[in-house]
């Protein structure tokens, strides 16, 4: 690793760039702004787990561009990304939303109702690996967003990929881990797991992938 790069000092997105990017996206509506504010007020620093507005807007656009009708989300939190995905689906679309926290998803459910997308979302409260493994075999899904515990990413990726149609898309969030994947000094399980998965995706002949320097890193994987 070049000595000029350190996870102790690097800013993933410079504040000036972040401000400029957010000013040049289609603005978030009042409901998403309120959800983000409630998440910050209720959860404090934990609110950093919520996707930013520009990433949420990208999720909506990706769902629409792929023509997705059936989607999976691994890691709901308070529902911002779920709303963004569900809004990109058609009226009869379906989003399987996986999480383990009723505390966080209770906020999500209120906002799904207000956003008019609750009827498209099937919330499963259980370990996501169990939920995914229990799905019928078959390539029935068009899109997936993985944004949960990082140690579980390899399992989530494999289980989702097996159920994704050819041409379907997976988006994996936080693949930089605050730039710690770049710094070999960080050797905790989630650092090692994410490094290994990032390396695996480059050589996985079942897919084509691109890693984007959006926020904390977003990798898009298209099934061949």
PyMOL commands that place a pseudoatom at each C-alpha (Angstrom):
pseudoatom trace, name=CA, resn=UNK, resi=1, chain=A, elem=C, hetatm=0, pos=[0.000, 0.000, 0.000]
pseudoatom trace, name=CA, resn=UNK, resi=2, chain=A, elem=C, hetatm=0, pos=[1.414, 3.444, -0.842]
pseudoatom trace, name=CA, resn=UNK, resi=3, chain=A, elem=C, hetatm=0, pos=[2.642, 5.167, 2.327]
pseudoatom trace, name=CA, resn=UNK, resi=4, chain=A, elem=C, hetatm=0, pos=[0.522, 8.249, 1.558]
pseudoatom trace, name=CA, resn=UNK, resi=5, chain=A, elem=C, hetatm=0, pos=[-2.711, 6.240, 2.079]
pseudoatom trace, name=CA, resn=UNK, resi=6, chain=A, elem=C, hetatm=0, pos=[-3.777, 5.587, 5.647]
pseudoatom trace, name=CA, resn=UNK, resi=7, chain=A, elem=C, hetatm=0, pos=[-7.127, 4.651, 7.071]
pseudoatom trace, name=CA, resn=UNK, resi=8, chain=A, elem=C, hetatm=0, pos=[-6.315, 6.840, 10.047]
pseudoatom trace, name=CA, resn=UNK, resi=9, chain=A, elem=C, hetatm=0, pos=[-6.246, 10.019, 7.962]
pseudoatom trace, name=CA, resn=UNK, resi=10, chain=A, elem=C, hetatm=0, pos=[-8.144, 9.488, 4.720]
pseudoatom trace, name=CA, resn=UNK, resi=11, chain=A, elem=C, hetatm=0, pos=[-11.498, 11.192, 4.087]
pseudoatom trace, name=CA, resn=UNK, resi=12, chain=A, elem=C, hetatm=0, pos=[-13.677, 8.926, 1.962]
pseudoatom trace, name=CA, resn=UNK, resi=13, chain=A, elem=C, hetatm=0, pos=[-15.589, 11.900, 0.608]
pseudoatom trace, name=CA, resn=UNK, resi=14, chain=A, elem=C, hetatm=0, pos=[-14.250, 15.405, 1.121]
pseudoatom trace, name=CA, resn=UNK, resi=15, chain=A, elem=C, hetatm=0, pos=[-16.959, 17.564, 2.752]
pseudoatom trace, name=CA, resn=UNK, resi=16, chain=A, elem=C, hetatm=0, pos=[-16.860, 20.056, -0.106]
pseudoatom trace, name=CA, resn=UNK, resi=17, chain=A, elem=C, hetatm=0, pos=[-17.341, 17.292, -2.675]
pseudoatom trace, name=CA, resn=UNK, resi=18, chain=A, elem=C, hetatm=0, pos=[-20.134, 15.769, -0.608]
pseudoatom trace, name=CA, resn=UNK, resi=19, chain=A, elem=C, hetatm=0, pos=[-21.939, 19.088, -0.420]
pseudoatom trace, name=CA, resn=UNK, resi=20, chain=A, elem=C, hetatm=0, pos=[-21.526, 19.647, -4.159]
pseudoatom trace, name=CA, resn=UNK, resi=21, chain=A, elem=C, hetatm=0, pos=[-22.742, 16.129, -5.026]
pseudoatom trace, name=CA, resn=UNK, resi=22, chain=A, elem=C, hetatm=0, pos=[-25.830, 16.434, -2.855]
pseudoatom trace, name=CA, resn=UNK, resi=23, chain=A, elem=C, hetatm=0, pos=[-26.616, 19.822, -4.366]
pseudoatom trace, name=CA, resn=UNK, resi=24, chain=A, elem=C, hetatm=0, pos=[-26.547, 18.302, -7.854]
pseudoatom trace, name=CA, resn=UNK, resi=25, chain=A, elem=C, hetatm=0, pos=[-28.817, 15.284, -7.306]
pseudoatom trace, name=CA, resn=UNK, resi=26, chain=A, elem=C, hetatm=0, pos=[-32.566, 15.390, -7.650]
pseudoatom trace, name=CA, resn=UNK, resi=27, chain=A, elem=C, hetatm=0, pos=[-33.476, 16.598, -4.126]
pseudoatom trace, name=CA, resn=UNK, resi=28, chain=A, elem=C, hetatm=0, pos=[-34.794, 14.213, -1.511]
pseudoatom trace, name=CA, resn=UNK, resi=29, chain=A, elem=C, hetatm=0, pos=[-38.480, 14.683, -0.806]
pseudoatom trace, name=CA, resn=UNK, resi=30, chain=A, elem=C, hetatm=0, pos=[-39.817, 15.780, 2.572]
pseudoatom trace, name=CA, resn=UNK, resi=31, chain=A, elem=C, hetatm=0, pos=[-40.496, 12.220, 3.723]
pseudoatom trace, name=CA, resn=UNK, resi=32, chain=A, elem=C, hetatm=0, pos=[-36.903, 11.053, 3.193]
pseudoatom trace, name=CA, resn=UNK, resi=33, chain=A, elem=C, hetatm=0, pos=[-35.582, 14.214, 4.831]
pseudoatom trace, name=CA, resn=UNK, resi=34, chain=A, elem=C, hetatm=0, pos=[-37.831, 13.584, 7.841]
pseudoatom trace, name=CA, resn=UNK, resi=35, chain=A, elem=C, hetatm=0, pos=[-36.778, 9.930, 8.041]
pseudoatom trace, name=CA, resn=UNK, resi=36, chain=A, elem=C, hetatm=0, pos=[-33.090, 10.883, 8.002]
pseudoatom trace, name=CA, resn=UNK, resi=37, chain=A, elem=C, hetatm=0, pos=[-33.694, 13.488, 10.711]
pseudoatom trace, name=CA, resn=UNK, resi=38, chain=A, elem=C, hetatm=0, pos=[-35.639, 11.069, 12.929]
pseudoatom trace, name=CA, resn=UNK, resi=39, chain=A, elem=C, hetatm=0, pos=[-32.934, 8.436, 12.512]
pseudoatom trace, name=CA, resn=UNK, resi=40, chain=A, elem=C, hetatm=0, pos=[-30.266, 10.919, 13.622]
pseudoatom trace, name=CA, resn=UNK, resi=41, chain=A, elem=C, hetatm=0, pos=[-32.352, 12.099, 16.587]
pseudoatom trace, name=CA, resn=UNK, resi=42, chain=A, elem=C, hetatm=0, pos=[-33.247, 8.589, 17.740]
pseudoatom trace, name=CA, resn=UNK, resi=43, chain=A, elem=C, hetatm=0, pos=[-29.990, 6.757, 17.118]
pseudoatom trace, name=CA, resn=UNK, resi=44, chain=A, elem=C, hetatm=0, pos=[-27.201, 9.324, 17.290]
pseudoatom trace, name=CA, resn=UNK, resi=45, chain=A, elem=C, hetatm=0, pos=[-23.913, 8.079, 15.845]
pseudoatom trace, name=CA, resn=UNK, resi=46, chain=A, elem=C, hetatm=0, pos=[-25.561, 4.830, 14.755]
pseudoatom trace, name=CA, resn=UNK, resi=47, chain=A, elem=C, hetatm=0, pos=[-27.403, 6.907, 12.136]
pseudoatom trace, name=CA, resn=UNK, resi=48, chain=A, elem=C, hetatm=0, pos=[-24.214, 6.779, 10.076]
pseudoatom trace, name=CA, resn=UNK, resi=49, chain=A, elem=C, hetatm=0, pos=[-25.391, 3.331, 8.966]
pseudoatom trace, name=CA, resn=UNK, resi=50, chain=A, elem=C, hetatm=0, pos=[-28.077, 5.001, 6.860]
pseudoatom trace, name=CA, resn=UNK, resi=51, chain=A, elem=C, hetatm=0, pos=[-27.336, 5.462, 3.168]
pseudoatom trace, name=CA, resn=UNK, resi=52, chain=A, elem=C, hetatm=0, pos=[-26.804, 9.028, 2.008]
pseudoatom trace, name=CA, resn=UNK, resi=53, chain=A, elem=C, hetatm=0, pos=[-29.287, 10.742, -0.286]
pseudoatom trace, name=CA, resn=UNK, resi=54, chain=A, elem=C, hetatm=0, pos=[-27.091, 10.417, -3.375]
pseudoatom trace, name=CA, resn=UNK, resi=55, chain=A, elem=C, hetatm=0, pos=[-26.664, 6.679, -2.803]
pseudoatom trace, name=CA, resn=UNK, resi=56, chain=A, elem=C, hetatm=0, pos=[-30.390, 6.272, -2.225]
pseudoatom trace, name=CA, resn=UNK, resi=57, chain=A, elem=C, hetatm=0, pos=[-31.114, 8.124, -5.466]
pseudoatom trace, name=CA, resn=UNK, resi=58, chain=A, elem=C, hetatm=0, pos=[-28.667, 5.811, -7.236]
pseudoatom trace, name=CA, resn=UNK, resi=59, chain=A, elem=C, hetatm=0, pos=[-30.477, 2.747, -5.890]
pseudoatom trace, name=CA, resn=UNK, resi=60, chain=A, elem=C, hetatm=0, pos=[-33.785, 4.004, -7.265]
pseudoatom trace, name=CA, resn=UNK, resi=61, chain=A, elem=C, hetatm=0, pos=[-32.198, 4.683, -10.628]
pseudoatom trace, name=CA, resn=UNK, resi=62, chain=A, elem=C, hetatm=0, pos=[-30.483, 1.277, -10.778]
pseudoatom trace, name=CA, resn=UNK, resi=63, chain=A, elem=C, hetatm=0, pos=[-33.751, -0.516, -10.016]
pseudoatom trace, name=CA, resn=UNK, resi=64, chain=A, elem=C, hetatm=0, pos=[-35.505, 1.419, -12.757]
pseudoatom trace, name=CA, resn=UNK, resi=65, chain=A, elem=C, hetatm=0, pos=[-32.685, 0.972, -15.268]
pseudoatom trace, name=CA, resn=UNK, resi=66, chain=A, elem=C, hetatm=0, pos=[-32.595, -2.791, -14.759]
pseudoatom trace, name=CA, resn=UNK, resi=67, chain=A, elem=C, hetatm=0, pos=[-36.375, -3.050, -15.042]
pseudoatom trace, name=CA, resn=UNK, resi=68, chain=A, elem=C, hetatm=0, pos=[-36.412, -4.938, -11.750]
pseudoatom trace, name=CA, resn=UNK, resi=69, chain=A, elem=C, hetatm=0, pos=[-39.696, -6.349, -10.480]
pseudoatom trace, name=CA, resn=UNK, resi=70, chain=A, elem=C, hetatm=0, pos=[-38.401, -8.516, -7.623]
pseudoatom trace, name=CA, resn=UNK, resi=71, chain=A, elem=C, hetatm=0, pos=[-35.671, -7.322, -5.282]
pseudoatom trace, name=CA, resn=UNK, resi=72, chain=A, elem=C, hetatm=0, pos=[-33.866, -8.301, -2.086]
pseudoatom trace, name=CA, resn=UNK, resi=73, chain=A, elem=C, hetatm=0, pos=[-32.455, -6.041, 0.593]
pseudoatom trace, name=CA, resn=UNK, resi=74, chain=A, elem=C, hetatm=0, pos=[-30.112, -7.422, 3.228]
pseudoatom trace, name=CA, resn=UNK, resi=75, chain=A, elem=C, hetatm=0, pos=[-29.951, -4.865, 6.028]
pseudoatom trace, name=CA, resn=UNK, resi=76, chain=A, elem=C, hetatm=0, pos=[-32.988, -2.589, 6.365]
pseudoatom trace, name=CA, resn=UNK, resi=77, chain=A, elem=C, hetatm=0, pos=[-31.996, -0.302, 9.262]
pseudoatom trace, name=CA, resn=UNK, resi=78, chain=A, elem=C, hetatm=0, pos=[-34.659, 2.446, 9.461]
pseudoatom trace, name=CA, resn=UNK, resi=79, chain=A, elem=C, hetatm=0, pos=[-35.883, 1.996, 5.912]
pseudoatom trace, name=CA, resn=UNK, resi=80, chain=A, elem=C, hetatm=0, pos=[-34.353, 4.775, 3.828]
pseudoatom trace, name=CA, resn=UNK, resi=81, chain=A, elem=C, hetatm=0, pos=[-32.797, 2.440, 1.262]
pseudoatom trace, name=CA, resn=UNK, resi=82, chain=A, elem=C, hetatm=0, pos=[-35.921, 0.246, 1.266]
pseudoatom trace, name=CA, resn=UNK, resi=83, chain=A, elem=C, hetatm=0, pos=[-38.036, 3.213, 0.223]
pseudoatom trace, name=CA, resn=UNK, resi=84, chain=A, elem=C, hetatm=0, pos=[-35.553, 4.107, -2.499]
pseudoatom trace, name=CA, resn=UNK, resi=85, chain=A, elem=C, hetatm=0, pos=[-35.563, 0.551, -3.875]
pseudoatom trace, name=CA, resn=UNK, resi=86, chain=A, elem=C, hetatm=0, pos=[-39.341, 0.124, -3.600]
pseudoatom trace, name=CA, resn=UNK, resi=87, chain=A, elem=C, hetatm=0, pos=[-39.953, 3.408, -5.381]
pseudoatom trace, name=CA, resn=UNK, resi=88, chain=A, elem=C, hetatm=0, pos=[-37.988, 2.093, -8.339]
pseudoatom trace, name=CA, resn=UNK, resi=89, chain=A, elem=C, hetatm=0, pos=[-40.141, -1.022, -8.602]
pseudoatom trace, name=CA, resn=UNK, resi=90, chain=A, elem=C, hetatm=0, pos=[-43.412, -1.161, -10.550]
pseudoatom trace, name=CA, resn=UNK, resi=91, chain=A, elem=C, hetatm=0, pos=[-46.712, -1.031, -8.670]
pseudoatom trace, name=CA, resn=UNK, resi=92, chain=A, elem=C, hetatm=0, pos=[-46.825, -4.835, -8.501]
pseudoatom trace, name=CA, resn=UNK, resi=93, chain=A, elem=C, hetatm=0, pos=[-43.149, -5.111, -7.576]
pseudoatom trace, name=CA, resn=UNK, resi=94, chain=A, elem=C, hetatm=0, pos=[-41.829, -7.056, -4.580]
pseudoatom trace, name=CA, resn=UNK, resi=95, chain=A, elem=C, hetatm=0, pos=[-39.008, -6.319, -2.146]
pseudoatom trace, name=CA, resn=UNK, resi=96, chain=A, elem=C, hetatm=0, pos=[-37.864, -8.967, 0.329]
pseudoatom trace, name=CA, resn=UNK, resi=97, chain=A, elem=C, hetatm=0, pos=[-36.382, -6.971, 3.222]
pseudoatom trace, name=CA, resn=UNK, resi=98, chain=A, elem=C, hetatm=0, pos=[-34.123, -8.834, 5.669]
pseudoatom trace, name=CA, resn=UNK, resi=99, chain=A, elem=C, hetatm=0, pos=[-33.120, -7.567, 9.104]
pseudoatom trace, name=CA, resn=UNK, resi=100, chain=A, elem=C, hetatm=0, pos=[-32.749, -8.722, 12.704]
pseudoatom trace, name=CA, resn=UNK, resi=101, chain=A, elem=C, hetatm=0, pos=[-33.820, -5.544, 14.546]
pseudoatom trace, name=CA, resn=UNK, resi=102, chain=A, elem=C, hetatm=0, pos=[-37.456, -4.842, 15.338]
pseudoatom trace, name=CA, resn=UNK, resi=103, chain=A, elem=C, hetatm=0, pos=[-36.383, -1.570, 16.976]
pseudoatom trace, name=CA, resn=UNK, resi=104, chain=A, elem=C, hetatm=0, pos=[-34.912, -0.132, 13.789]
pseudoatom trace, name=CA, resn=UNK, resi=105, chain=A, elem=C, hetatm=0, pos=[-37.441, -1.647, 11.405]
pseudoatom trace, name=CA, resn=UNK, resi=106, chain=A, elem=C, hetatm=0, pos=[-40.350, -0.319, 13.460]
pseudoatom trace, name=CA, resn=UNK, resi=107, chain=A, elem=C, hetatm=0, pos=[-39.263, 3.115, 12.243]
pseudoatom trace, name=CA, resn=UNK, resi=108, chain=A, elem=C, hetatm=0, pos=[-38.952, 1.738, 8.718]
pseudoatom trace, name=CA, resn=UNK, resi=109, chain=A, elem=C, hetatm=0, pos=[-42.462, 0.322, 8.709]
pseudoatom trace, name=CA, resn=UNK, resi=110, chain=A, elem=C, hetatm=0, pos=[-44.010, 3.657, 9.669]
pseudoatom trace, name=CA, resn=UNK, resi=111, chain=A, elem=C, hetatm=0, pos=[-42.252, 5.405, 6.822]
pseudoatom trace, name=CA, resn=UNK, resi=112, chain=A, elem=C, hetatm=0, pos=[-43.019, 2.646, 4.304]
pseudoatom trace, name=CA, resn=UNK, resi=113, chain=A, elem=C, hetatm=0, pos=[-46.706, 3.232, 5.014]
pseudoatom trace, name=CA, resn=UNK, resi=114, chain=A, elem=C, hetatm=0, pos=[-46.354, 6.961, 4.607]
pseudoatom trace, name=CA, resn=UNK, resi=115, chain=A, elem=C, hetatm=0, pos=[-44.366, 6.528, 1.382]
pseudoatom trace, name=CA, resn=UNK, resi=116, chain=A, elem=C, hetatm=0, pos=[-47.072, 4.276, -0.043]
pseudoatom trace, name=CA, resn=UNK, resi=117, chain=A, elem=C, hetatm=0, pos=[-44.684, 1.364, -0.627]
pseudoatom trace, name=CA, resn=UNK, resi=118, chain=A, elem=C, hetatm=0, pos=[-45.538, -0.922, 2.316]
pseudoatom trace, name=CA, resn=UNK, resi=119, chain=A, elem=C, hetatm=0, pos=[-47.559, -3.192, 0.053]
pseudoatom trace, name=CA, resn=UNK, resi=120, chain=A, elem=C, hetatm=0, pos=[-44.443, -3.965, -2.004]
pseudoatom trace, name=CA, resn=UNK, resi=121, chain=A, elem=C, hetatm=0, pos=[-42.222, -4.841, 0.973]
pseudoatom trace, name=CA, resn=UNK, resi=122, chain=A, elem=C, hetatm=0, pos=[-42.074, -8.201, 2.744]
pseudoatom trace, name=CA, resn=UNK, resi=123, chain=A, elem=C, hetatm=0, pos=[-40.126, -7.737, 5.988]
pseudoatom trace, name=CA, resn=UNK, resi=124, chain=A, elem=C, hetatm=0, pos=[-38.483, -10.848, 7.452]
pseudoatom trace, name=CA, resn=UNK, resi=125, chain=A, elem=C, hetatm=0, pos=[-37.043, -10.507, 10.963]
pseudoatom trace, name=CA, resn=UNK, resi=126, chain=A, elem=C, hetatm=0, pos=[-34.435, -13.268, 11.219]
pseudoatom trace, name=CA, resn=UNK, resi=127, chain=A, elem=C, hetatm=0, pos=[-30.762, -13.783, 10.409]
pseudoatom trace, name=CA, resn=UNK, resi=128, chain=A, elem=C, hetatm=0, pos=[-30.528, -12.952, 6.717]
pseudoatom trace, name=CA, resn=UNK, resi=129, chain=A, elem=C, hetatm=0, pos=[-28.586, -16.108, 5.894]
pseudoatom trace, name=CA, resn=UNK, resi=130, chain=A, elem=C, hetatm=0, pos=[-31.513, -18.187, 7.180]
pseudoatom trace, name=CA, resn=UNK, resi=131, chain=A, elem=C, hetatm=0, pos=[-34.059, -16.125, 5.254]
pseudoatom trace, name=CA, resn=UNK, resi=132, chain=A, elem=C, hetatm=0, pos=[-32.096, -16.385, 2.009]
pseudoatom trace, name=CA, resn=UNK, resi=133, chain=A, elem=C, hetatm=0, pos=[-31.376, -20.094, 2.335]
pseudoatom trace, name=CA, resn=UNK, resi=134, chain=A, elem=C, hetatm=0, pos=[-35.066, -20.750, 2.882]
pseudoatom trace, name=CA, resn=UNK, resi=135, chain=A, elem=C, hetatm=0, pos=[-36.008, -19.173, -0.447]
pseudoatom trace, name=CA, resn=UNK, resi=136, chain=A, elem=C, hetatm=0, pos=[-37.012, -21.576, -3.208]
pseudoatom trace, name=CA, resn=UNK, resi=137, chain=A, elem=C, hetatm=0, pos=[-34.316, -22.469, -5.695]
pseudoatom trace, name=CA, resn=UNK, resi=138, chain=A, elem=C, hetatm=0, pos=[-34.609, -20.593, -8.961]
pseudoatom trace, name=CA, resn=UNK, resi=139, chain=A, elem=C, hetatm=0, pos=[-33.441, -17.372, -10.563]
pseudoatom trace, name=CA, resn=UNK, resi=140, chain=A, elem=C, hetatm=0, pos=[-36.437, -15.303, -9.494]
pseudoatom trace, name=CA, resn=UNK, resi=141, chain=A, elem=C, hetatm=0, pos=[-34.874, -11.973, -8.459]
pseudoatom trace, name=CA, resn=UNK, resi=142, chain=A, elem=C, hetatm=0, pos=[-33.681, -9.017, -10.516]
pseudoatom trace, name=CA, resn=UNK, resi=143, chain=A, elem=C, hetatm=0, pos=[-31.889, -6.771, -8.022]
pseudoatom trace, name=CA, resn=UNK, resi=144, chain=A, elem=C, hetatm=0, pos=[-30.311, -6.958, -4.571]
pseudoatom trace, name=CA, resn=UNK, resi=145, chain=A, elem=C, hetatm=0, pos=[-28.770, -4.494, -2.149]
pseudoatom trace, name=CA, resn=UNK, resi=146, chain=A, elem=C, hetatm=0, pos=[-26.453, -5.871, 0.538]
pseudoatom trace, name=CA, resn=UNK, resi=147, chain=A, elem=C, hetatm=0, pos=[-25.747, -3.503, 3.439]
pseudoatom trace, name=CA, resn=UNK, resi=148, chain=A, elem=C, hetatm=0, pos=[-25.551, -5.497, 6.659]
pseudoatom trace, name=CA, resn=UNK, resi=149, chain=A, elem=C, hetatm=0, pos=[-22.936, -7.118, 8.914]
pseudoatom trace, name=CA, resn=UNK, resi=150, chain=A, elem=C, hetatm=0, pos=[-19.759, -7.291, 6.865]
pseudoatom trace, name=CA, resn=UNK, resi=151, chain=A, elem=C, hetatm=0, pos=[-18.670, -10.721, 8.112]
pseudoatom trace, name=CA, resn=UNK, resi=152, chain=A, elem=C, hetatm=0, pos=[-21.833, -12.115, 6.546]
pseudoatom trace, name=CA, resn=UNK, resi=153, chain=A, elem=C, hetatm=0, pos=[-21.260, -10.635, 3.087]
pseudoatom trace, name=CA, resn=UNK, resi=154, chain=A, elem=C, hetatm=0, pos=[-19.771, -13.770, 1.467]
pseudoatom trace, name=CA, resn=UNK, resi=155, chain=A, elem=C, hetatm=0, pos=[-22.796, -15.864, 2.470]
pseudoatom trace, name=CA, resn=UNK, resi=156, chain=A, elem=C, hetatm=0, pos=[-25.271, -13.164, 1.444]
pseudoatom trace, name=CA, resn=UNK, resi=157, chain=A, elem=C, hetatm=0, pos=[-23.533, -12.760, -1.892]
pseudoatom trace, name=CA, resn=UNK, resi=158, chain=A, elem=C, hetatm=0, pos=[-23.604, -16.471, -2.717]
pseudoatom trace, name=CA, resn=UNK, resi=159, chain=A, elem=C, hetatm=0, pos=[-27.197, -16.992, -1.609]
pseudoatom trace, name=CA, resn=UNK, resi=160, chain=A, elem=C, hetatm=0, pos=[-28.423, -13.945, -3.527]
pseudoatom trace, name=CA, resn=UNK, resi=161, chain=A, elem=C, hetatm=0, pos=[-26.399, -14.747, -6.649]
pseudoatom trace, name=CA, resn=UNK, resi=162, chain=A, elem=C, hetatm=0, pos=[-27.907, -18.232, -6.798]
pseudoatom trace, name=CA, resn=UNK, resi=163, chain=A, elem=C, hetatm=0, pos=[-31.377, -16.677, -6.928]
pseudoatom trace, name=CA, resn=UNK, resi=164, chain=A, elem=C, hetatm=0, pos=[-30.593, -13.811, -9.299]
pseudoatom trace, name=CA, resn=UNK, resi=165, chain=A, elem=C, hetatm=0, pos=[-31.630, -13.981, -12.945]
pseudoatom trace, name=CA, resn=UNK, resi=166, chain=A, elem=C, hetatm=0, pos=[-28.955, -13.639, -15.640]
pseudoatom trace, name=CA, resn=UNK, resi=167, chain=A, elem=C, hetatm=0, pos=[-28.469, -9.917, -16.159]
pseudoatom trace, name=CA, resn=UNK, resi=168, chain=A, elem=C, hetatm=0, pos=[-29.586, -9.204, -12.604]
pseudoatom trace, name=CA, resn=UNK, resi=169, chain=A, elem=C, hetatm=0, pos=[-27.656, -6.769, -10.421]
pseudoatom trace, name=CA, resn=UNK, resi=170, chain=A, elem=C, hetatm=0, pos=[-26.263, -6.879, -6.885]
pseudoatom trace, name=CA, resn=UNK, resi=171, chain=A, elem=C, hetatm=0, pos=[-25.072, -3.719, -5.117]
pseudoatom trace, name=CA, resn=UNK, resi=172, chain=A, elem=C, hetatm=0, pos=[-22.736, -4.262, -2.149]
pseudoatom trace, name=CA, resn=UNK, resi=173, chain=A, elem=C, hetatm=0, pos=[-22.261, -1.289, 0.163]
pseudoatom trace, name=CA, resn=UNK, resi=174, chain=A, elem=C, hetatm=0, pos=[-19.322, -0.249, 2.387]
pseudoatom trace, name=CA, resn=UNK, resi=175, chain=A, elem=C, hetatm=0, pos=[-16.696, -2.199, 0.495]
pseudoatom trace, name=CA, resn=UNK, resi=176, chain=A, elem=C, hetatm=0, pos=[-14.007, 0.282, 1.659]
pseudoatom trace, name=CA, resn=UNK, resi=177, chain=A, elem=C, hetatm=0, pos=[-14.799, -0.038, 5.385]
pseudoatom trace, name=CA, resn=UNK, resi=178, chain=A, elem=C, hetatm=0, pos=[-13.679, 3.528, 5.985]
pseudoatom trace, name=CA, resn=UNK, resi=179, chain=A, elem=C, hetatm=0, pos=[-10.564, 2.852, 3.851]
pseudoatom trace, name=CA, resn=UNK, resi=180, chain=A, elem=C, hetatm=0, pos=[-9.475, 0.124, 6.253]
pseudoatom trace, name=CA, resn=UNK, resi=181, chain=A, elem=C, hetatm=0, pos=[-9.500, -2.462, 3.461]
pseudoatom trace, name=CA, resn=UNK, resi=182, chain=A, elem=C, hetatm=0, pos=[-6.571, -0.506, 2.018]
pseudoatom trace, name=CA, resn=UNK, resi=183, chain=A, elem=C, hetatm=0, pos=[-4.538, -0.677, 5.226]
pseudoatom trace, name=CA, resn=UNK, resi=184, chain=A, elem=C, hetatm=0, pos=[-3.071, -4.086, 6.203]
pseudoatom trace, name=CA, resn=UNK, resi=185, chain=A, elem=C, hetatm=0, pos=[-2.737, -2.877, 9.787]
pseudoatom trace, name=CA, resn=UNK, resi=186, chain=A, elem=C, hetatm=0, pos=[-6.447, -3.619, 10.196]
pseudoatom trace, name=CA, resn=UNK, resi=187, chain=A, elem=C, hetatm=0, pos=[-6.852, -7.365, 10.731]
pseudoatom trace, name=CA, resn=UNK, resi=188, chain=A, elem=C, hetatm=0, pos=[-10.266, -7.836, 12.376]
pseudoatom trace, name=CA, resn=UNK, resi=189, chain=A, elem=C, hetatm=0, pos=[-12.632, -10.407, 10.922]
pseudoatom trace, name=CA, resn=UNK, resi=190, chain=A, elem=C, hetatm=0, pos=[-14.703, -7.929, 8.935]
pseudoatom trace, name=CA, resn=UNK, resi=191, chain=A, elem=C, hetatm=0, pos=[-11.583, -6.339, 7.437]
pseudoatom trace, name=CA, resn=UNK, resi=192, chain=A, elem=C, hetatm=0, pos=[-10.233, -9.713, 6.310]
pseudoatom trace, name=CA, resn=UNK, resi=193, chain=A, elem=C, hetatm=0, pos=[-13.625, -10.842, 5.030]
pseudoatom trace, name=CA, resn=UNK, resi=194, chain=A, elem=C, hetatm=0, pos=[-14.222, -7.729, 2.958]
pseudoatom trace, name=CA, resn=UNK, resi=195, chain=A, elem=C, hetatm=0, pos=[-10.715, -7.782, 1.466]
pseudoatom trace, name=CA, resn=UNK, resi=196, chain=A, elem=C, hetatm=0, pos=[-11.169, -11.411, 0.474]
pseudoatom trace, name=CA, resn=UNK, resi=197, chain=A, elem=C, hetatm=0, pos=[-14.590, -10.766, -1.059]
pseudoatom trace, name=CA, resn=UNK, resi=198, chain=A, elem=C, hetatm=0, pos=[-13.352, -7.729, -2.977]
pseudoatom trace, name=CA, resn=UNK, resi=199, chain=A, elem=C, hetatm=0, pos=[-10.550, -9.861, -4.410]
pseudoatom trace, name=CA, resn=UNK, resi=200, chain=A, elem=C, hetatm=0, pos=[-12.931, -12.719, -5.190]
pseudoatom trace, name=CA, resn=UNK, resi=201, chain=A, elem=C, hetatm=0, pos=[-15.334, -10.578, -7.192]
pseudoatom trace, name=CA, resn=UNK, resi=202, chain=A, elem=C, hetatm=0, pos=[-12.587, -9.524, -9.593]
pseudoatom trace, name=CA, resn=UNK, resi=203, chain=A, elem=C, hetatm=0, pos=[-12.004, -13.158, -10.568]
pseudoatom trace, name=CA, resn=UNK, resi=204, chain=A, elem=C, hetatm=0, pos=[-15.555, -14.536, -10.304]
pseudoatom trace, name=CA, resn=UNK, resi=205, chain=A, elem=C, hetatm=0, pos=[-16.334, -15.716, -13.841]
pseudoatom trace, name=CA, resn=UNK, resi=206, chain=A, elem=C, hetatm=0, pos=[-20.059, -15.913, -13.040]
pseudoatom trace, name=CA, resn=UNK, resi=207, chain=A, elem=C, hetatm=0, pos=[-20.291, -12.126, -12.944]
pseudoatom trace, name=CA, resn=UNK, resi=208, chain=A, elem=C, hetatm=0, pos=[-18.880, -8.845, -14.143]
pseudoatom trace, name=CA, resn=UNK, resi=209, chain=A, elem=C, hetatm=0, pos=[-18.252, -6.185, -11.528]
pseudoatom trace, name=CA, resn=UNK, resi=210, chain=A, elem=C, hetatm=0, pos=[-17.235, -2.589, -11.009]
pseudoatom trace, name=CA, resn=UNK, resi=211, chain=A, elem=C, hetatm=0, pos=[-16.169, -0.991, -7.724]
pseudoatom trace, name=CA, resn=UNK, resi=212, chain=A, elem=C, hetatm=0, pos=[-17.264, 2.627, -7.412]
pseudoatom trace, name=CA, resn=UNK, resi=213, chain=A, elem=C, hetatm=0, pos=[-15.755, 5.239, -5.095]
pseudoatom trace, name=CA, resn=UNK, resi=214, chain=A, elem=C, hetatm=0, pos=[-19.181, 6.389, -3.912]
pseudoatom trace, name=CA, resn=UNK, resi=215, chain=A, elem=C, hetatm=0, pos=[-19.281, 7.203, -0.197]
pseudoatom trace, name=CA, resn=UNK, resi=216, chain=A, elem=C, hetatm=0, pos=[-17.759, 4.186, 1.589]
pseudoatom trace, name=CA, resn=UNK, resi=217, chain=A, elem=C, hetatm=0, pos=[-17.417, 2.205, -1.635]
pseudoatom trace, name=CA, resn=UNK, resi=218, chain=A, elem=C, hetatm=0, pos=[-20.151, 0.518, -3.647]
pseudoatom trace, name=CA, resn=UNK, resi=219, chain=A, elem=C, hetatm=0, pos=[-19.558, -2.535, -5.850]
pseudoatom trace, name=CA, resn=UNK, resi=220, chain=A, elem=C, hetatm=0, pos=[-22.010, -3.376, -8.607]
pseudoatom trace, name=CA, resn=UNK, resi=221, chain=A, elem=C, hetatm=0, pos=[-22.112, -7.013, -9.710]
pseudoatom trace, name=CA, resn=UNK, resi=222, chain=A, elem=C, hetatm=0, pos=[-23.997, -8.132, -12.823]
pseudoatom trace, name=CA, resn=UNK, resi=223, chain=A, elem=C, hetatm=0, pos=[-24.716, -11.835, -13.214]
pseudoatom trace, name=CA, resn=UNK, resi=224, chain=A, elem=C, hetatm=0, pos=[-23.651, -13.167, -16.613]
for i in range(1, 224): cmd.bond("trace and resi %d" % i, "trace and resi %d" % (i + 1))
show_as sticks, trace
zoom trace
